[in-house]
Amino acid sequence: MLETLHSYFGFTGSIIVALFSFLFFVFWIAGVAGITSKKRPPAKQVIFFSLAIFVPPYPVMWLIADMIKQKRELRRL
């Protein structure tokens, strides 16, 4: 697998792809943790949990949106 990655992207490209893959995985886990920490009604909770686990871009987008919202709230203080 690493040899294939290296043959497609070269040395520098494979390091960059590996770094972004790792960062996406970390943001995905952080987004799932953030989504599951909020209290919701049980019916909505199942939907949000399903989206967070089975659609990996959703928690990453949620995390970015939450960071932007928190930044705006901190600027107001």
Secondary structure, 3 states (H helix, E strand, C coil): CHHHHHHHHHHHHHHHHHHHHHHHHHHHHHHHHHHHHCCCCHHHHHHHHHHHHHCCHHHHHHHHHHHHHHHHHHHHC
